[in-house]
Structure formats: C-alpha cells, structure tokens
C-alpha cells in the first residue's frame, strides 16, 4: 500500500470535521463519551479517530 499525503487548508479541515460529525450524528465529545462507555460501533470508532486527527491538525495549524 502506498501512503497518501493530503494537504488541507484550515477551512477544509473545519468542513471535514462538520461532515464527519453529521455522518455520525454526534459531536466528537459525544462520540468520546460513547467510546468511554464502550457504546461506540466500529464505524463510530473510525469516525472518532478521524475527528481527533483533524482536531489535532486544526489546533496546531497556526504554529
């Protein structure tokens, strides 16, 4: 498998976060709470991982 590098702008990161939260029907915080209670599906876990990655990028983009 060949790694893929994607370059995202800050607005694109925000858009992706909104799309993933809409797909999950919950915010990242709500998904984290569900994960803490072992109530998150595999798809939900995948979405949460992507959201956490995007949130990290968003927080550190201005540095």
C-alpha positions as a Markdown table, in Angstrom:
| # | Residue | x | y | z |
|---|---|---|---|---|
| 1 | Unk | 0.0 | 0.0 | 0.0 |
| 2 | Unk | 1.3 | 3.4 | -1.0 |
| 3 | Unk | 0.9 | 6.2 | 1.6 |
| 4 | Unk | -1.1 | 9.2 | 0.6 |
| 5 | Unk | -0.3 | 12.7 | 1.6 |
| 6 | Unk | -3.2 | 15.2 | 1.7 |
| 7 | Unk | -2.7 | 18.9 | 2.2 |
| 8 | Unk | -5.7 | 20.7 | 3.8 |
| 9 | Unk | -6.4 | 24.3 | 4.5 |
| 10 | Unk | -7.9 | 25.3 | 7.8 |
| 11 | Unk | -11.4 | 25.8 | 6.2 |
| 12 | Unk | -11.1 | 22.4 | 4.6 |
| 13 | Unk | -10.3 | 20.8 | 8.0 |
| 14 | Unk | -13.4 | 22.6 | 9.5 |
| 15 | Unk | -15.6 | 21.3 | 6.7 |
| 16 | Unk | -14.3 | 17.7 | 7.1 |
| 17 | Unk | -15.0 | 17.9 | 10.8 |
| 18 | Unk | -18.5 | 19.1 | 10.2 |
| 19 | Unk | -19.1 | 16.4 | 7.6 |
| 20 | Unk | -17.9 | 13.6 | 9.9 |
| 21 | Unk | -19.9 | 14.8 | 12.8 |
| 22 | Unk | -23.0 | 15.0 | 10.6 |
| 23 | Unk | -22.3 | 11.4 | 9.3 |
| 24 | Unk | -22.0 | 10.2 | 12.9 |
| 25 | Unk | -25.0 | 12.2 | 14.1 |
| 26 | Unk | -22.9 | 13.4 | 17.1 |
| 27 | Unk | -20.0 | 15.7 | 18.1 |
| 28 | Unk | -16.5 | 14.5 | 18.8 |
| 29 | Unk | -17.2 | 15.0 | 22.5 |
| 30 | Unk | -20.4 | 12.8 | 22.3 |
| 31 | Unk | -18.5 | 10.1 | 20.4 |
| 32 | Unk | -15.7 | 10.2 | 23.1 |
| 33 | Unk | -18.3 | 9.7 | 25.9 |
| 34 | Unk | -19.8 | 6.8 | 24.0 |
| 35 | Unk | -16.4 | 5.3 | 23.5 |
| 36 | Unk | -15.7 | 5.6 | 27.2 |
| 37 | Unk | -18.8 | 3.7 | 27.9 |
| 38 | Unk | -18.0 | 1.0 | 25.2 |
| 39 | Unk | -21.1 | 2.1 | 23.3 |
| 40 | Unk | -19.4 | 3.1 | 20.0 |
| 41 | Unk | -19.7 | 1.0 | 16.8 |
| 42 | Unk | -16.7 | 0.2 | 14.7 |
| 43 | Unk | -17.8 | 2.9 | 12.2 |
| 44 | Unk | -18.2 | 5.4 | 15.1 |
| 45 | Unk | -14.7 | 4.5 | 16.3 |
| 46 | Unk | -13.3 | 5.1 | 12.9 |
| 47 | Unk | -15.0 | 8.5 | 12.7 |
| 48 | Unk | -13.8 | 9.4 | 16.1 |
| 49 | Unk | -10.2 | 8.6 | 15.2 |
| 50 | Unk | -10.5 | 10.8 | 12.1 |
| 51 | Unk | -12.1 | 13.6 | 14.1 |
| 52 | Unk | -9.3 | 13.5 | 16.7 |
| 53 | Unk | -6.7 | 13.7 | 13.9 |
| 54 | Unk | -8.4 | 16.6 | 12.3 |
| 55 | Unk | -8.9 | 18.4 | 15.6 |
| 56 | Unk | -5.1 | 18.0 | 16.3 |
| 57 | Unk | -4.3 | 19.4 | 12.9 |
| 58 | Unk | -6.7 | 22.3 | 13.4 |
| 59 | Unk | -5.2 | 23.1 | 16.8 |
| 60 | Unk | -1.6 | 23.1 | 15.6 |
| 61 | Unk | -2.1 | 24.6 | 12.1 |
| 62 | Unk | -1.3 | 28.2 | 13.2 |
| 63 | Unk | 2.0 | 27.3 | 14.8 |
